[in-house]
């Protein structure tokens, strides 16, 4: 019996999604956060992996900007400046946690979002604080509400670590191919600058000083010129 279902490791899934969100223009400082937003978007109830490509297009049309707090009472209200939910989810959650710890008020309302339904991913992001979080439409915005998480409940990340990430092959392979296409083209030049050892055009080897089984001769136009770069020392 054949099946279309793949079981991916958490590491592999994160690797592919990180390439995709980086190619879509996520800024370096937000890359881990946006990657995890994509991960939770794929595994939480919703469009799942099938919706990732569409969200990447919307993400690519966005530019990050500062959040603006427009009110603190009776509820903290934040203008998100028409940014994609993945770009602001971590900041909104941080505000909710801070607000809760300082004042006991556990709600934050987000206004002016692209893909507001994607704020559902705060359910996953909140687990690192030992909290539960929900996001629901509220008038002209989205209301984020946090609460304590039962200690005995296994986190989403732990479930993925233990059980893997299930996804249909038909859905996964287009994402995989798109992530592969985002890499620099394979060339003699790119191979010389990949990994922990760099081989310069003049044959100098820059990188870890220990010997291993790497055949560096294939990375040099003239293998006889291979030599270690001098290691500077501080006296």
C-alpha positions as CSV (number, residue, x, y, z in Angstrom):
1,X,0.0,0.0,0.0
2,X,1.5,3.4,-1.0
3,X,0.8,6.6,0.7
4,X,1.2,10.3,-0.2
5,X,2.0,11.2,3.4
6,X,5.6,12.3,4.3
7,X,6.8,12.5,7.9
8,X,9.4,15.3,8.0
9,X,11.8,16.2,10.9
10,X,11.3,19.5,12.6
11,X,14.8,20.5,11.5
12,X,14.2,19.8,7.8
13,X,10.9,21.7,7.9
14,X,12.4,24.7,9.6
15,X,15.3,24.7,7.1
16,X,13.0,24.8,4.1
17,X,10.6,27.3,5.5
18,X,13.5,29.6,6.6
19,X,14.9,29.7,3.0
20,X,11.4,30.5,1.7
21,X,10.7,33.4,4.1
22,X,14.2,34.7,3.5
23,X,13.6,34.6,-0.3
24,X,10.3,36.4,0.3
25,X,12.1,39.3,1.9
26,X,11.9,38.7,5.7
27,X,14.6,40.9,7.2
28,X,17.6,39.2,8.9
29,X,16.6,40.3,12.4
30,X,13.1,38.8,12.0
31,X,14.1,35.7,10.1
32,X,13.9,33.1,13.0
33,X,10.6,34.6,14.2
34,X,9.0,34.7,10.7
35,X,10.2,31.2,10.0
36,X,8.5,29.9,13.1
37,X,5.3,31.8,12.2
38,X,5.4,29.9,8.9
39,X,5.9,26.6,10.8
40,X,3.0,27.2,13.1
41,X,0.8,28.4,10.2
42,X,1.6,25.0,8.5
43,X,0.7,22.8,11.4
44,X,-2.1,24.6,13.3
45,X,-5.7,24.3,12.1
46,X,-6.2,26.3,8.9
47,X,-4.9,26.1,5.3
48,X,-1.7,24.2,6.5
49,X,1.2,23.7,4.2
50,X,-1.1,24.2,1.2
51,X,-1.5,27.9,2.2
52,X,2.2,28.7,2.7
53,X,2.9,29.8,-0.9
54,X,0.0,32.3,-0.9
55,X,1.2,33.7,2.4
56,X,4.8,34.0,1.1
57,X,3.5,36.1,-1.8
58,X,1.7,38.4,0.6
59,X,4.8,38.6,2.8
60,X,7.0,39.5,-0.1
61,X,4.8,42.5,-0.8
62,X,5.3,43.9,2.7
63,X,7.9,46.0,4.4
64,X,8.5,45.9,8.1
65,X,7.8,49.0,10.1
66,X,7.6,49.9,13.8
67,X,4.4,49.0,15.7
68,X,2.5,51.9,17.2
69,X,0.6,51.8,20.5
70,X,-2.5,53.9,20.0
71,X,-4.2,53.2,23.4
72,X,-3.3,51.4,26.6
73,X,-6.7,51.8,28.4
74,X,-9.2,50.2,28.6
75,X,-7.2,47.7,26.4
76,X,-3.8,48.0,24.8
77,X,-4.5,48.7,21.1
78,X,-1.7,48.5,18.5
79,X,-1.6,49.9,14.9
80,X,0.4,47.3,12.9
81,X,0.8,49.6,9.9
82,X,-0.7,47.2,7.3
83,X,2.0,44.6,7.8
84,X,1.7,40.9,7.4
85,X,0.7,39.1,10.6
86,X,3.9,37.0,10.5
87,X,6.0,40.2,10.8
88,X,4.3,41.5,13.8
89,X,3.1,38.4,15.7
90,X,6.2,38.2,18.0
91,X,6.0,41.9,18.8
92,X,2.3,41.8,19.6
93,X,2.8,38.7,21.8
94,X,5.7,40.4,23.7
95,X,3.4,43.3,24.4
96,X,0.6,41.0,25.6
97,X,3.0,39.2,28.0
98,X,4.5,42.5,29.3
99,X,1.0,44.0,29.7
100,X,-0.2,40.9,31.6
101,X,2.8,40.8,34.0
102,X,2.7,44.5,34.7
103,X,-1.1,45.2,34.9
104,X,-2.9,41.8,34.9
105,X,-4.5,42.8,31.6
106,X,-4.0,39.9,29.2
107,X,-5.5,41.3,26.0
108,X,-4.0,43.2,23.1
109,X,-5.9,44.3,20.1
110,X,-4.1,44.5,16.7
111,X,-5.3,46.9,14.0
112,X,-4.5,47.3,10.3
113,X,-3.0,43.8,9.5
114,X,-2.4,42.0,6.2
115,X,-3.6,38.4,6.6
116,X,-5.1,39.0,10.1
117,X,-6.3,35.4,10.2
118,X,-2.6,34.3,10.4
119,X,-2.3,35.7,13.9
120,X,-3.6,32.3,15.0
121,X,0.1,31.3,15.1
122,X,0.4,33.1,18.4
123,X,-0.9,29.8,19.9
124,X,2.5,28.3,19.0
125,X,4.7,31.3,19.8
126,X,3.2,31.7,23.3
127,X,4.4,28.3,24.4
128,X,8.0,29.5,25.1
129,X,6.5,31.7,27.8
130,X,4.6,28.8,29.3
131,X,1.4,30.4,28.1
132,X,-1.6,29.7,25.9
133,X,-2.7,32.4,23.4
134,X,-5.6,32.8,21.1
135,X,-6.4,35.3,18.3
136,X,-9.9,36.1,17.3
137,X,-11.6,38.8,15.1
138,X,-12.8,41.7,17.3
139,X,-14.6,44.5,15.4
140,X,-12.0,46.3,13.2
141,X,-9.1,44.3,14.5
142,X,-7.9,41.0,16.0
143,X,-7.9,40.3,19.8
144,X,-4.9,38.4,21.2
145,X,-5.6,36.9,24.6
146,X,-3.1,35.0,26.7
147,X,-3.6,32.6,29.7
148,X,-1.4,30.1,31.7
149,X,-0.8,26.8,29.9
150,X,-1.3,23.5,31.8
151,X,2.2,22.2,32.7
152,X,1.3,18.6,31.8
153,X,0.4,19.4,28.3
154,X,3.0,18.6,25.6
155,X,4.1,21.6,23.6
156,X,3.6,21.8,19.8
157,X,7.3,21.7,19.2
158,X,7.8,18.7,21.4
159,X,5.1,16.9,19.5
160,X,6.9,17.7,16.3
161,X,10.2,16.6,17.7
162,X,8.8,13.2,18.8
163,X,6.3,12.5,16.0
164,X,7.7,14.4,13.0
165,X,5.8,16.8,10.8
166,X,3.1,15.1,8.6
167,X,2.5,16.6,5.1
168,X,1.4,15.3,1.8
169,X,4.1,14.8,-0.8
170,X,2.1,16.7,-3.4
171,X,2.1,19.7,-1.1
172,X,5.6,19.4,0.2
173,X,7.7,18.9,-3.0
174,X,6.7,22.3,-4.6
175,X,7.8,24.1,-1.4
176,X,11.0,22.1,-1.4
177,X,11.8,22.9,-5.0
178,X,11.0,26.6,-4.4
179,X,13.5,26.6,-1.5
180,X,16.1,24.9,-3.6
181,X,15.6,27.5,-6.4
182,X,16.2,30.2,-3.8
183,X,19.8,29.0,-3.2
184,X,22.8,30.4,-5.1
185,X,23.4,28.5,-8.3
186,X,25.8,25.6,-7.9
187,X,29.2,26.6,-9.4
188,X,32.9,26.1,-8.8
189,X,32.9,29.5,-7.1
190,X,30.0,28.7,-4.8
191,X,31.5,25.4,-3.7
192,X,34.8,27.1,-2.7
193,X,32.8,29.3,-0.3
194,X,30.5,26.7,1.2
195,X,30.8,24.9,4.5
196,X,33.3,25.5,7.3
197,X,36.3,25.8,4.9
198,X,36.8,28.5,2.3
199,X,39.3,28.1,-0.5
200,X,40.4,31.3,-2.0
201,X,41.3,31.7,-5.7
202,X,45.0,31.8,-4.9
203,X,44.8,28.4,-3.1
204,X,44.7,29.8,0.5
205,X,42.5,27.7,2.8
206,X,40.6,29.7,5.4
207,X,38.6,27.9,8.1
208,X,39.0,25.3,10.8
209,X,42.7,24.2,11.3
210,X,42.0,20.6,12.1
211,X,42.4,18.0,9.4
212,X,39.5,15.9,8.2
213,X,38.6,13.8,5.2
214,X,37.5,16.7,2.9
215,X,39.1,16.5,-0.5
216,X,40.0,20.2,-1.0
217,X,41.7,19.5,-4.3
218,X,38.4,19.6,-6.1
219,X,37.9,23.2,-4.9
220,X,41.1,24.6,-6.3
221,X,42.0,25.3,-9.9
222,X,45.6,24.3,-9.1
223,X,45.6,21.8,-6.2
224,X,49.4,22.2,-5.8
225,X,48.9,25.8,-4.5
226,X,46.7,24.8,-1.6
227,X,48.0,26.2,1.7
228,X,46.7,27.2,5.0
229,X,46.1,30.9,5.6
230,X,48.2,32.2,8.6
231,X,46.3,32.3,11.9
232,X,46.6,35.6,13.7
233,X,47.2,35.5,17.4
234,X,46.8,38.1,20.1
235,X,49.6,38.4,22.6
